[in-house]
């Protein structure tokens, strides 16, 4: 998941959920984390993380490639 615009912001997940979050291999320095779904992260926070990650990625797409709606 894209958990922030930078590693520093994404690191909040690592501090809050050390057993269930880790930097993603190869792209972790850019704010990407791997979040464990069946761990201690509450479902509502996982849903928020998915929505935020999706929004961050879509925002970087050229306008013609963004989904409508």
C-alpha positions as CSV (number, residue, x, y, z in Angstrom):
1,X,0.0,0.0,0.0
2,X,1.1,3.5,-0.7
3,X,1.1,4.7,3.0
4,X,2.4,8.2,2.4
5,X,4.2,10.5,0.1
6,X,7.6,9.7,1.7
7,X,9.3,7.1,3.8
8,X,9.0,9.3,6.9
9,X,5.2,9.5,6.7
10,X,4.8,5.8,5.9
11,X,7.0,4.9,8.9
12,X,4.0,5.8,11.2
13,X,2.5,2.5,10.2
14,X,5.7,0.7,11.2
15,X,5.7,2.4,14.6
16,X,2.0,1.8,15.3
17,X,1.9,-1.8,14.1
18,X,5.4,-3.3,14.2
19,X,4.3,-6.9,13.9
20,X,1.9,-6.2,11.0
21,X,3.6,-3.5,8.8
22,X,6.9,-3.4,7.0
23,X,8.5,-1.4,4.1
24,X,7.7,-3.0,0.8
25,X,10.7,-4.6,-0.9
26,X,12.4,-2.4,-3.6
27,X,9.8,0.4,-3.5
28,X,9.6,0.9,0.3
29,X,11.7,4.0,0.3
30,X,9.0,5.8,-1.7
31,X,6.3,5.4,1.0
32,X,5.1,1.9,0.2
33,X,4.4,-0.6,3.0
34,X,3.2,-4.2,3.2
35,X,0.4,-4.4,5.7
36,X,-0.8,-7.8,7.1
37,X,-4.5,-8.2,6.7
38,X,-5.1,-10.8,9.4
39,X,-3.0,-9.1,12.1
40,X,-3.6,-6.4,14.6
41,X,-4.4,-3.6,12.2
42,X,-8.1,-2.7,12.6
43,X,-10.3,-3.4,9.6
44,X,-11.4,0.3,9.3
45,X,-7.8,1.4,9.2
46,X,-6.9,-1.2,6.5
47,X,-9.9,0.0,4.4
48,X,-8.7,3.6,4.9
49,X,-5.2,2.6,3.8
50,X,-6.5,0.9,0.7
51,X,-8.6,3.9,-0.3
52,X,-5.8,6.3,0.4
53,X,-3.3,4.2,-1.6
54,X,-5.7,4.0,-4.5
55,X,-6.3,7.7,-4.5
56,X,-2.6,8.5,-4.3
57,X,-1.8,6.2,-7.3
58,X,-4.7,7.4,-9.4
59,X,-3.8,11.1,-8.8
60,X,-0.4,10.4,-10.4
61,X,-2.0,9.0,-13.6
62,X,-2.4,11.2,-16.6
63,X,-5.9,12.6,-16.7
64,X,-6.9,10.6,-19.7
65,X,-6.0,7.4,-17.9
66,X,-7.9,8.1,-14.7
67,X,-11.1,6.3,-14.1
68,X,-14.2,8.4,-14.4
69,X,-16.6,8.7,-11.5
